[in-house]
Amino acid sequence: MDMIKTFLKELEEEAQTTRKMLAIVPTDKFDWQPHPKSMTVKVLATHIAELPTWVTLAVTTEELDFASTPYEKKEVNTNEELMAFFEASLEDGKSHLLKANEELLSGEWTLRNGAQIYTKFSKAELVRHTYSQIIHHRAQLGVFLRLLDIPIPASYGSSADDVNF
């Protein structure tokens, strides 16, 4: 089995659904959140848009240490900027995955904050986890948008709003 080809195919399939969801995020609702403990629409959508770069992290690094590399939030102010950020992130992830090989994917990858280790994955597991995170957060965004009465596009099947899937 060629994991690289499988991962590339799945990334593109998920990108199609992600594009549909991000495209309907209204700029005028960026600051909305359903609960004080929830992310805002903007923070959630921006996080979804950046997640393909974690594929790059998987194949180009051995770890991410927040103690030495603090998280830097990308600032987007419009839906157009959000979509451009997603497309750039997607291209970044795909281009690095294309350069990877099967042997590389078996290497270990660690997420840490200094001495505190959050998790260890194989690089292949990190790619898979990244896809799961995209799907998970995209579903959260779907709930946010539903609460804002924004029709939800079909993803793996029809939605209540898109019955012509």
Secondary structure as GFF3:
##gff-version 3
##sequence-region A 1 165
A	DSSP	alpha_helix	3	23	.	.	.	ID=ss1
A	DSSP	three_ten_helix	27	29	.	.	.	ID=ss2
A	DSSP	alpha_helix	41	50	.	.	.	ID=ss3
A	DSSP	alpha_helix	53	60	.	.	.	ID=ss4
A	DSSP	beta_strand	63	65	.	.	.	ID=ss5
A	DSSP	alpha_helix	79	99	.	.	.	ID=ss6
A	DSSP	alpha_helix	102	105	.	.	.	ID=ss7
A	DSSP	beta_strand	108	113	.	.	.	ID=ss8
A	DSSP	beta_strand	116	122	.	.	.	ID=ss9
A	DSSP	alpha_helix	123	147	.	.	.	ID=ss10
###
